[in-house]
Amino acid sequence: MNVQVKNLSSAETEAIASIPLAQINPGDPVRFQNDTIWPMFERLRREDPVHFTPDSEFGPYWSITTWNDIMAVDTDHGAFSSAQGISLDNLENLAEQTRVLESMGRKRSRGGAGFITMDEPEHSVHRKTVTPTVAPANIAKMAPIVRERAGAILDSLPIGTPFDWVDLVSKELTAMTLATLFDFPFEDRRKLTYWSDMITNSPGHGPVQSWMHKAEAMVECFNAFDKLWDERAESGELGADLISMLIGHPETRAMSREQYHGTVVLLIVGGNDTTRNTISGSVYELHRNPGEFEKLRANPSLIPSMVSETIRWQTPLAHMARVATKDVELNGKTIREGDKVVMWYISGNRDEAMIPNAHSYIIDRERPRQHLSFGFGVHRCVGNRVAEMQLTIIWEEILKRFPQIEVVEEPVRSFSPFVHGFESMQVLIPSRL
């Protein structure tokens, strides 16, 4: 059984071309779920690389779509602030979520309140606190544990019968690694995946049934992490996990619970979605590009290059947002103080002015680490090496076991302009003759 390579129809491309520029809303989650975003971003890079959407469910915002312009925004943390949030938020959804939380005696964290939504110098202080946990020496200690767990996951998979790769492999491996990073109860590790999905989805998508359901899950998550903080702080027995790092550092041990909860959200979502969706994306793209899969089987030393190419190609977090702190001229446009600015990493990663053959999936390209997926500047992803370690290990273990993984139907994609990923993906590992 083989799924056919999905190509955009000429009608879809023509539909994008017919929309007046001022009416293009790049954040429309329907296009992300349907995987019809590509002609839209290609048109914006060509015709209007600094594009203003005056009216949308997210309010007015600028879209930055080319590599160089994205780099200009991402590396200028003085002119572009993260303090008001780092993603496009549906305004009606935010209002409803706030109302439900207030009815429960809770308040919604401003901008998430984790260190990714802090500006300098506060940002660097909090970031440096958790950096040792994801430093190369600690990653090297984690790698054998991740390898053992990856092997166990793969050895448990059904052979000759279709199954959901997202659930049995991608979610499970990332949950195991997150539990290790937090020193979270291992038997409850899938709660971390569940909470991440509850945080990033709205009712009717992912596991979210209603705004009350979402709010209850967030309260459950924060209560669990409050308990872990309190137990470790009271015992004084601090380890090398992320929570102990926050408690043990003089600059973060007195952080507010709102800041702590925001940091938890950042680490859960960042640690879950990037790796999980790249694992799934690599299986999908290698199936769609059998010549590249053959290269990988013939030369497993290409795994690190393939991992980087998939991170570029998949772009697991499609965008990051900022707010201008002053009037800024960018590529002939004036962005006013207070304007929301969205850097579309997913578009910059297909910018052929910077990446040769950007629309092709090439696992042995000359500069595979040339991508925007981890961001740049002070907010560059703190856990990028952990993600790459997991992805490298899982593919080393896959190639030891499975000569082929077939995608048997089109995956169900996330209804989100932020998390660019997969809800489910049916695959089949053929029985060996």
QUIHU-V894247 format. One record per residue. N is the residue number from 1. RES is the residue in one letter. PSI is psi in whole degrees, 0 to 359 (NA if undefined). Layout:
n = [N	N]
res = [RES	RES]
psi = [PSI	PSI]
This chain:
n = [1	2	3	4	5	6	7	8	9	10	11	12	13	14	15	16	17	18	19	20	21	22	23	24	25	26	27	28	29	30	31	32	33	34	35	36	37	38	39	40	41	42	43	44	45	46	47	48	49	50	51	52	53	54	55	56	57	58	59	60	61	62	63	64	65	66	67	68	69	70	71	72	73	74	75	76	77	78	79	80	81	82	83	84	85	86	87	88	89	90	91	92	93	94	95	96	97	98	99	100	101	102	103	104	105	106	107	108	109	110	111	112	113	114	115	116	117	118	119	120	121	122	123	124	125	126	127	128	129	130	131	132	133	134	135	136	137	138	139	140	141	142	143	144	145	146	147	148	149	150	151	152	153	154	155	156	157	158	159	160	161	162	163	164	165	166	167	168	169	170	171	172	173	174	175	176	177	178	179	180	181	182	183	184	185	186	187	188	189	190	191	192	193	194	195	196	197	198	199	200	201	202	203	204	205	206	207	208	209	210	211	212	213	214	215	216	217	218	219	220	221	222	223	224	225	226	227	228	229	230	231	232	233	234	235	236	237	238	239	240	241	242	243	244	245	246	247	248	249	250	251	252	253	254	255	256	257	258	259	260	261	262	263	264	265	266	267	268	269	270	271	272	273	274	275	276	277	278	279	280	281	282	283	284	285	286	287	288	289	290	291	292	293	294	295	296	297	298	299	300	301	302	303	304	305	306	307	308	309	310	311	312	313	314	315	316	317	318	319	320	321	322	323	324	325	326	327	328	329	330	331	332	333	334	335	336	337	338	339	340	341	342	343	344	345	346	347	348	349	350	351	352	353	354	355	356	357	358	359	360	361	362	363	364	365	366	367	368	369	370	371	372	373	374	375	376	377	378	379	380	381	382	383	384	385	386	387	388	389	390	391	392	393	394	395	396	397	398	399	400	401	402	403	404	405	406	407	408	409	410	411	412	413	414	415	416	417	418	419	420	421	422	423	424	425	426	427	428	429	430	431	432	433]
res = [M	N	V	Q	V	K	N	L	S	S	A	E	T	E	A	I	A	S	I	P	L	A	Q	I	N	P	G	D	P	V	R	F	Q	N	D	T	I	W	P	M	F	E	R	L	R	R	E	D	P	V	H	F	T	P	D	S	E	F	G	P	Y	W	S	I	T	T	W	N	D	I	M	A	V	D	T	D	H	G	A	F	S	S	A	Q	G	I	S	L	D	N	L	E	N	L	A	E	Q	T	R	V	L	E	S	M	G	R	K	R	S	R	G	G	A	G	F	I	T	M	D	E	P	E	H	S	V	H	R	K	T	V	T	P	T	V	A	P	A	N	I	A	K	M	A	P	I	V	R	E	R	A	G	A	I	L	D	S	L	P	I	G	T	P	F	D	W	V	D	L	V	S	K	E	L	T	A	M	T	L	A	T	L	F	D	F	P	F	E	D	R	R	K	L	T	Y	W	S	D	M	I	T	N	S	P	G	H	G	P	V	Q	S	W	M	H	K	A	E	A	M	V	E	C	F	N	A	F	D	K	L	W	D	E	R	A	E	S	G	E	L	G	A	D	L	I	S	M	L	I	G	H	P	E	T	R	A	M	S	R	E	Q	Y	H	G	T	V	V	L	L	I	V	G	G	N	D	T	T	R	N	T	I	S	G	S	V	Y	E	L	H	R	N	P	G	E	F	E	K	L	R	A	N	P	S	L	I	P	S	M	V	S	E	T	I	R	W	Q	T	P	L	A	H	M	A	R	V	A	T	K	D	V	E	L	N	G	K	T	I	R	E	G	D	K	V	V	M	W	Y	I	S	G	N	R	D	E	A	M	I	P	N	A	H	S	Y	I	I	D	R	E	R	P	R	Q	H	L	S	F	G	F	G	V	H	R	C	V	G	N	R	V	A	E	M	Q	L	T	I	I	W	E	E	I	L	K	R	F	P	Q	I	E	V	V	E	E	P	V	R	S	F	S	P	F	V	H	G	F	E	S	M	Q	V	L	I	P	S	R	L]
psi = [131	137	141	146	129	121	145	138	158	330	320	318	318	325	318	318	334	348	129	140	317	341	359	126	92	339	4	112	338	319	324	317	325	355	43	27	338	313	332	311	326	319	317	318	324	317	331	69	336	95	136	125	108	336	124	175	347	3	186	145	157	143	125	121	349	155	306	321	322	316	321	319	314	330	1	75	350	322	342	114	147	356	340	18	155	16	162	126	130	121	321	320	318	317	318	319	318	317	316	316	318	326	340	5	20	166	151	136	133	115	11	325	7	175	341	339	20	149	171	148	355	322	310	326	312	322	316	337	318	350	319	330	330	20	159	320	319	324	320	325	326	330	315	326	314	319	315	316	321	317	319	320	311	323	343	356	146	143	133	4	131	145	167	106	322	314	311	337	298	311	320	316	316	324	318	317	318	319	323	316	323	349	48	147	119	326	342	17	327	348	326	318	316	314	321	316	324	323	318	355	163	167	135	358	145	218	1	121	328	170	325	319	315	314	319	322	321	320	318	316	309	324	319	318	329	319	316	318	309	318	318	323	319	324	333	4	93	135	208	13	168	321	316	323	317	320	322	345	132	334	343	348	338	14	151	160	329	316	319	314	321	322	321	313	313	312	324	309	313	319	338	303	321	306	314	314	336	323	310	317	324	318	317	312	325	329	318	340	74	332	324	323	322	320	316	317	321	334	82	344	350	357	310	321	317	319	312	319	321	322	321	309	315	321	75	333	110	332	166	146	155	171	131	133	353	171	134	134	126	117	45	359	150	113	124	153	131	350	143	135	125	120	112	87	323	332	315	327	351	17	106	351	338	328	110	139	45	338	8	143	107	108	348	34	160	321	73	335	4	88	168	0	332	1	177	170	202	338	13	140	123	336	21	324	328	317	314	323	312	316	320	314	315	324	328	320	325	313	338	337	318	114	344	141	120	130	121	351	159	136	157	119	160	141	77	136	2	296	110	94	200	132	322	156	110	127	168	130	112	147	140	138	NA]
